[in-house]
Amino acid sequence: KTNTASAMAFGFNPDLSTWSPFHGAVYAIVEAVAKIVAVGGEAAKVRLTLQEYFEHLGTDPKKWGKPFAALLGALRAQHEMGIPAIGGKDSMSGSFENLNVPPTLVAFAVATMRANEVLSPEFKYPGNKVVMIPVPRDVQDLPVFPRLNKNFERIHQLITENKVFSAMSVGRGGIAAAISKMCLGNNLGFKFTSFIPQDDLFKPLYGTMLLE
């Protein structure tokens, strides 16, 4: 018998990666790690594996720049967060006639934790408060990593102290999608007590966490 559990999560946004393979890779890792933190895992103990999938490169320097930019973004995130990728796979054959796959770097995060400390995302009790832990972004639209790392450390501490009843990382669909998912499961609704502009409700704020 064992009380050890394996936590696994992934991150990838094809629209973001098409706009910037560098940013797509950075936020793929941030998203995957945030999901691990949301279930009670410790960010510093996460290990990554990366799945890369790109169009046929041939001899076009611009095409070669896409996987290069994605790998630089992934490397930047790993250095900033202090976690390694210990495996991965690549394919440069995602082309058929005139169709090409979007620049793809999917991050898979894996960590071990105690099974009895795993946290599920649905709201647990009526009347509880829900707080948002945001992550600021710099002029290059990248997360401020020192703040992100401190957030993840503090959230993990709060979860281990049994002060958090449910948690959800914000991703595609934004705050609105995350809150909606948290309302499912125990038939508990939610009411905003502070105004959030409608555009901000649907932004993919990767790294931002919602805590009950």
N, C-alpha and C positions, 0 to 999 in steps of 0.2 A: 504494500500500500504506500501511496505517496500523496503529499499535499502540494506537489510542484505542478504548475500549469505552464503551458506554452502560449504566449500571446502573439498573435500575428496580425499584421495590418498592411495595407498598401496605400500608395498615393500616386495620382496621375490626373492631369487635366489636359486633354488634347487641344482644346482651344488656346489655353495659355502657352502650351509647348509650341504650337504653330506660330504664335506671336513672337515668342522668344524661347528657343530651346534651353538657354541658360536659366532663365527664370522658371521655366517648366520643371527643370531638374531640381532646382533649389526647393521649390514649393512641393514637389513630389515627396522629397525627404521630410520636409517640415510636416506635411499632412500625415504621412505614415507614422512618424514619431508621436505626433499629437494624439493620434488614435490610441496608441499604446498607453500614453499617459492618462487618457480618459478612462481606461478600464482599470487603472491602478498600477500600471507598470512604471518603472523608473527609466527616464530618458537616457541617463548615462550608461545604462546597461544594455541598451538596444544595439543590435548588430543588423547590418543591412545586406540585402542582395539586390542587384540592379538588373532589370531586364531591358535591354536596348533594342529598338527596332526602327530601322531607317530605310529610306528609299535606296535603290541601287545607285551607288556613288559614281562609278565610272572614273573619269579623269576631271570632273568638274570641281574646281576649287570651292565654289559656293556650296555645293552639296556636301563636300567634306567638312565644311565649316559647321554644319548643323550638329553632327555627333560630337565634334570637338568642343563646341560651345556647351552642349549638354553635359559632357564629362567635366568640363571646368566648373559648371554650376553645381554638379553633384559633389565635386571635390571641395568646393567652397563651403557648402553646407556641412560636409563631414568635418572639416577643420574647425569651423565655427562652433559646432555642437559637440565636438570631441568624441565622435562615434565613427567606427570604420565600416566599410563594405567588405565582407569576407567572402563574397561570391558574386556570380552574375553570369549573364549570357548576352551575346550580341548577335544581331542579324542585319545585314546590309542588303537584303534582297526584297524589300517591301515595295516592289513596283510590278505593275502589270499593264502593258501597253502604255496608255497615257495617264494611268492612275498611280498615285503614290500614297503611301501611308503618311500620316502626320509625323513629325519628329517625335519619337516615343522613347522616354526613359521612365519606366515604372519602378518606383522604389517599394521594396518589401521590407518591413521592419519586424524583427523577431526579438522577443525577450522572455525570460522566465520569471515567474512570480508565484506567490502562494495562492492556491486555488480558492481558499476561503476569504481572500482579500480582493477578489475580482469584483469590479463595480459595473453594474449594468446601467444603461443610459436613461431608462424611463423614470419619470418623477415618482417619488415614493410616498410623500405625505402632503395632504392639502394644507395650505397656509404657510408652507415654507417659502423662503426667499430664494430667488435665482439671481446670481451675479455673473457678469461678463468680465473676463480677464482678457483685455485686448493686447495686441502686439503692435507697437509703432513701426512705421516703415521709413526708410531713409530716402534721399533724393533719387536713388536708383530703383526705387520701388522694391527694395529688398527688406526683409525683416531686420529689426535691430536685434541681433543675435544675443548680446549680453542680457537684454531684457527678456527675450524669449526663454533663454536657459534658466534665468532666475524664476520666471513664471512656472516653468515645468517642475523645478525643484520644490517650490513652495506648494504647488498643487499636489504633488506626490506626498509631501509632508502632511498636508491637511487630510488627504485620503487615508493615510496610515493612522492618523489620529481620530478616525471615524467622524470627522466634521463635515464630510461631503457625502451626500446620499445618492447623488447621481451626477454624471458628467458627460459632456458631449463636445467634441471638437467641431469647429465651424469649417465647412468646406464648400463644395459646389452647392448653390442654392442659398448660401449665406445663413444669417441668423434665423431667418424665417423658416428655412427647411430644418435646421437643427432643433429649434423650439418645437416645431410640429412633430418631429420624431420623438422628442422627449415626452410629449403629451400622449403618445400611443403606449398601450400596455396596461396602464392602471386607470384609464378613463379620467385622468386629471387634466384640467385645462390650465391656461396661463393668461395673465393679464399684465401688460406693460405698465410700469409706473413712471417711466421716463420716456420722453419722446425720442424716437430714432427715425431720421429721414427715410422715406420709403426706399430710395436708391441704396442706402446703406444696409437695409434689411436683406438684400439679395446679393451683396458682394461676397465673393469667395474669400473670406478673411482667414486664410490658412494660418494656423497657430493660435488663433483666438479660441478661448475655452469658455463654455457655459457650465456653471456649477450650481447644483441645488444644495 
